[in-house]
Amino acid sequence: MITQPEAKTAAKKAVEDALAEKIKAIEANNDLTDEEKSKKLSKMHKLKQQKLRTISMQQEQNDAVTQAKTDGTTEVNNVNPQPESKNSG
């Protein structure tokens, strides 16, 4: 059985890995303006702080840590690294 500290470490790594992948996609996207990149990277930084804090604060069973990991990676993966569409008129 995985202990809670091991589960927390694994959950944090999963979130950090998802963040790193998304940050690379944002930075590599030449269709984004500097402002769009800055906003998206700022969002990633905030998500990292929030999600890692959520995982660290889990005092429950491994299921709560696993759920925090799933929520964190899902929210990170939902950030679109593409430019936001501009509505004309």
Buried (B, 14 or more C-beta within 10 A) or exposed (E): EEEBEEBBBBBBEBBBEBBEBBBEBBEEBEEBEEEBBEBBBEBBEEBBEEBBEBBEEBEEEBEBBBBBBEBBBEBBEEBEBEEEEEEEE
